[in-house]
């Protein structure tokens, strides 16, 4: 059984984090997805899950 992509068609990269706002993958993870083995895809999905459950870093104050 193939591993389904986490892409939800909200493809916009966050400049600060380097992550896609839709699927929480890095640009490298996105571009290698179609060539990755199922085992590597599962590792990527595990990293995505960790990112999605990690607390967000504090916002920077404007003008500092």
C-alpha positions as CSV (number, residue, x, y, z in Angstrom):
1,X,0.0,0.0,0.0
2,X,1.4,3.4,-1.0
3,X,1.8,6.2,1.5
4,X,-0.6,9.1,0.8
5,X,0.9,12.6,0.5
6,X,0.0,15.1,3.3
7,X,-0.5,17.8,0.7
8,X,-3.9,19.7,1.1
9,X,-3.3,22.0,-1.8
10,X,-2.5,25.0,0.4
11,X,1.0,25.4,-1.1
12,X,2.6,28.4,0.5
13,X,6.0,28.4,2.2
14,X,6.5,30.3,5.4
15,X,9.7,32.3,5.1
16,X,10.4,32.2,8.8
17,X,10.0,28.5,9.4
18,X,10.8,27.2,5.9
19,X,7.7,25.0,6.2
20,X,4.6,24.7,3.9
21,X,1.6,26.3,5.7
22,X,-0.6,23.5,4.3
23,X,1.3,20.3,5.0
24,X,4.2,21.4,7.3
25,X,6.8,19.9,5.1
26,X,10.1,21.5,4.1
27,X,10.7,22.3,0.4
28,X,13.2,19.4,0.3
29,X,10.6,17.0,1.7
30,X,8.0,18.2,-0.8
31,X,10.4,17.9,-3.8
32,X,11.7,14.4,-2.9
33,X,8.2,13.0,-2.1
34,X,7.5,11.4,-5.5
35,X,10.9,9.6,-5.5
36,X,10.9,8.6,-1.8
37,X,10.4,5.0,-0.7
38,X,7.4,4.3,1.5
39,X,9.7,4.0,4.5
40,X,11.1,7.5,3.9
41,X,7.6,8.9,3.3
42,X,6.6,7.4,6.7
43,X,9.6,9.1,8.3
44,X,8.6,12.4,6.7
45,X,5.1,12.0,8.0
46,X,6.4,11.4,11.5
47,X,8.4,14.6,11.3
48,X,5.3,16.5,10.1
49,X,3.3,15.1,13.0
50,X,6.0,16.3,15.5
51,X,6.0,19.7,13.9
52,X,2.2,20.0,14.1
53,X,2.1,19.1,17.8
54,X,5.1,21.1,18.9
55,X,4.3,24.4,20.5
56,X,4.6,27.4,18.2
57,X,7.6,29.7,18.9
58,X,6.7,33.0,20.5
59,X,5.9,35.8,18.0
60,X,8.4,38.5,17.7
61,X,7.4,41.9,18.8
62,X,7.0,44.5,16.1
63,X,9.7,47.1,15.9
64,X,12.2,45.3,18.1
